[in-house]
Amino acid sequence: MYFITNALVKTNPTKLCLVDHNYQWIINTRTVIEDVSEDAISFHTTEYSFVPFDEFHKYIDLDDPIDVIALAIAVQPPR
């Protein structure tokens, strides 16, 4: 079993597709793949630090990560 972080998921280009899958994983130099034994796995809940939009200015110069919930008003087709 593996933990995989920083992989990208994109739609499969239909012209170059050799398999019948809609999506592909892009693994690059930022991707971390860790081998994990099943005994060591502990599923934990994700902790969020949501920040209201009107408080973003407080975090401009900080290295602390923040979580944002966003809503897409319009979505364009992929290029």
C-alpha positions as CSV (number, residue, x, y, z in Angstrom):
1,M,0.0,0.0,0.0
2,Y,1.2,3.5,-0.8
3,F,0.5,7.1,0.1
4,I,0.8,9.3,-2.9
5,T,0.9,13.1,-2.6
6,N,1.4,15.9,-5.1
7,A,0.3,13.9,-8.1
8,L,-1.9,15.7,-10.7
9,V,-5.1,14.2,-12.1
10,K,-6.1,15.3,-15.6
11,T,-8.5,14.1,-18.2
12,N,-7.0,11.6,-20.7
13,P,-6.5,12.9,-24.2
14,T,-8.7,10.7,-26.4
15,K,-6.3,10.8,-29.3
16,L,-3.4,9.3,-27.4
17,C,-5.4,7.0,-25.1
18,L,-4.4,3.4,-25.2
19,V,-6.7,2.3,-22.3
20,D,-10.3,3.0,-21.6
21,H,-9.9,5.4,-18.6
22,N,-11.2,9.0,-18.4
23,Y,-8.4,10.3,-16.2
24,Q,-4.6,10.0,-15.9
25,W,-2.2,10.6,-13.0
26,I,0.7,12.9,-13.7
27,I,3.6,12.0,-11.5
28,N,6.5,14.5,-11.5
29,T,9.5,15.5,-9.3
30,R,7.1,17.0,-6.6
31,T,5.2,13.7,-6.3
32,V,6.0,11.8,-3.1
33,I,5.3,8.0,-3.0
34,E,5.6,6.4,0.4
35,D,5.4,2.6,1.0
36,V,3.2,2.0,4.0
37,S,2.5,-1.2,5.8
38,E,-1.2,-1.9,6.4
39,D,-0.5,-2.1,10.2
40,A,0.9,1.5,10.2
41,I,-2.2,3.0,8.5
42,S,-4.3,5.1,10.7
43,F,-7.0,7.1,8.9
44,H,-7.5,10.4,10.5
45,T,-9.9,13.2,9.8
46,T,-8.7,16.2,7.9
47,E,-8.4,19.4,10.0
48,Y,-9.4,22.6,8.1
49,S,-8.6,26.2,8.9
50,F,-11.2,28.0,7.0
51,V,-10.8,31.8,6.6
52,P,-13.6,34.1,5.5
53,F,-12.8,36.1,2.3
54,D,-12.9,39.4,4.1
55,E,-10.0,38.2,6.4
56,F,-7.6,37.2,3.7
57,H,-5.6,40.4,4.2
58,K,-4.5,39.1,7.6
59,Y,-2.6,36.2,6.0
60,I,-0.8,38.0,3.2
61,D,2.7,37.8,4.7
62,L,2.3,34.6,6.7
63,D,3.5,31.2,5.8
64,D,0.6,29.5,7.5
65,P,-1.7,27.6,5.1
66,I,-5.3,28.5,4.9
67,D,-8.3,26.6,3.5
68,V,-10.8,28.2,1.2
69,I,-14.2,27.0,0.0
70,A,-14.8,28.4,-3.5
71,L,-17.7,28.2,-6.0
72,A,-17.2,28.2,-9.7
73,I,-19.6,30.5,-11.5
74,A,-18.6,29.4,-15.0
75,V,-16.5,26.6,-16.2
76,Q,-14.8,26.6,-19.6
77,P,-14.1,23.4,-21.5
78,P,-10.5,22.1,-21.1
79,R,-8.0,23.4,-23.7
